Each structure stands twice: as structure tokens, then as C-alpha cells.
């Protein structure tokens, strides 16, 4: 083979290789572009996937950034809502601080010798101890929620305790009225009513620890039933000497409680710190009922019409107020801080 033939052969082989490489390169580029497009699509998909939770987040942008609220559960069940750390911290504080405040009020009531009989001592202890247990258990429950999260299994026992103490406190709130106010002849009506109230409390206690017990009755409904069953005592209460201001304060406290239950049922997971708002409304209800016990039931003889041997009955007081002849006896503005 001549040198020219060798050169021509190499040139031809080079062109063939170049053509083959060019053809192979086109396939590579095509596959590369397909890979890039696929990778680009996957990247966008991942990016969108990470953005979806933010798009689904309820509430304003500021709330989302500060994590004041979590998204409402997809199940639509408010019981599945997981409060944020901020909300749980508010839940703890709104029932931890009242322990110190109401302990001071309770201690002052004993220090000032307002309690002057064994019956008054009994009702004061029942109410004050029940009140402090309510706040202590509630703040403990929410502290555990703050650590583990509301839906963690470690929280279940404390949640049951929290529900149970509410029923106990409602029963304790009735005790001053049923023990100190003679409802019916020889107080027989009051005793029967006490059996009714504490029977509902026992049902609530069982329901708190056994969710299969009366599942058709919601706890919120049972709590309101236990609270507003007090309407039954109105007829015999009309023939007692309790000042009507006590009934006004009792009604205001009940409105705070029921308003709080409404916020809890329909606002939790939809309104920031709705559970803490419920706590604050409960605190207001406790305050008004505490004043009823201290000012009108325990201090009845010294606060309401001092010196009167025969104060008017409730129905007579209502008539007096209707005729605008009544001098009202509300607590002094500084009654809590004297």
C-alpha cells in the first residue's frame, strides 16, 4: 500500500469516526436534554411540594410567620387540632397565675375572720380547694401538652384529669348555696338538688376516664347542663333572704362559663389562642362566683342591710327593684384589694 493510500484510508476513517461521533453526540444531547427537562420538572415538583403546606396554612401571614396558629386539621375535627407552642404557653399561664391570685383571696377571707361557723368553714374550704385543684390540674395538663404535644399518648391521663376536675369544681360551686341557703322546707329541696348535681358530676367523672361511656353526650353539653340546671332552684330561692345581687353575680358568672364553652367548641383551631381565651372567661366566672360566696353568702349578716332583723325575701326584693325603690348593695370597687 502506498503512502497516499494510507493517508486516504486514515482520512476516511477519521471522517467515519467523526460522523459516528456526531451521530452519537446528537443522541447524547437529546438524552441529556430529556434528562434536564425531567430533572427540571422534578425540581419544580419538589419545590411546589415544599410550598404546599404554606399555601394550606390558615390565618394571616403574620400569624403564620410567628406560628401563633397551626393549620386546622384536615379531618375537620377540632379535637385533632394541635396547638402551637405559643398557644400552649398561653394555656399554662392563664390558669397558673390565677392560683396565686385566688389563693390570696381565699387566705384573706380566713385571716379577716369572715368565716364564723362550721358550715361556712366547710363551704369555704370546698369551694377554695376545688378552685385551686381546677387551676393546678389544668396548668399541669397544658404544661405536659407544651412538652409532648396535645395528641401525644403521654398526655391522655392528664387530659382525663383536666376534664374530671371541671365537674368537681362545678359541684364545689353549688356547695355554698346548698349548704348555707335553706331551699325548701327544712332545706329538703336543697339536699335533693345536691344529690342531683353530684350525680351529674359522677357521670362526668366516669365519662372523663371512659370515652365509651355515654358517647352520644358531648362533654361540653354535659358541663352546661350541670351548670344551668341551677334554674330549678329559682322557685324555692324566691322565698329566701339572699340578696338579689347574688343572683345577678351568679348569672354573670354562668354567662362567662357558657361563653367560654362556645369559644372552645367553635373557636379552637380557628381563633388564635382560643383555648386561652376560654381560660380567661372561666377565670371571670370563678371570680364572680367567689364574690357571691364571700360577699353575699358568708358576709350576708354584715354586708346586706346591716342592722335589719328581717331582710326582704327575694321576691320582695324584685318587687322593690321593679318599683325603683331599691338601694343596691354591690361590692365596693376595692373589695378585692382592701
ZIGIGI-V358251 format. One record per pair of residues at least 12 apart in sequence whose C-alpha atoms are under 6 Angstrom apart, sorted by the first residue. I is the first residue (numbers start at 1). J is the second residue. D is the distance in Angstrom with one decimal. If there is no record, write none. Layout:
I/J/D, I/J/D
This chain:
57/71/5.0, 58/71/5.4, 68/86/5.9, 69/84/5.8, 69/272/5.9, 72/269/5.5, 81/269/5.9, 87/273/5.1, 88/146/5.5, 90/276/5.8, 91/276/4.8, 92/139/4.6, 92/142/5.5, 92/143/6.0, 95/135/5.2, 95/139/5.5, 96/139/5.5, 99/132/5.9, 123/176/5.0, 126/172/5.8, 127/172/5.1, 127/173/5.9, 130/169/5.1, 134/165/5.5, 137/162/5.8, 138/162/5.4, 141/158/5.2, 160/208/5.1, 160/209/5.6, 163/208/5.8, 164/205/5.0, 164/208/5.7, 167/201/5.1, 178/190/5.2, 183/236/5.6, 184/236/5.6, 238/314/4.7, 238/315/5.2, 239/313/5.5, 239/314/6.0, 240/313/5.3, 240/314/5.9, 241/313/4.5, 241/314/5.9, 246/292/5.4, 249/288/5.7, 250/289/5.9, 253/285/3.9, 253/288/5.3, 256/281/5.4, 256/285/5.2, 257/282/5.4, 257/285/5.8, 260/278/4.4, 260/281/5.5
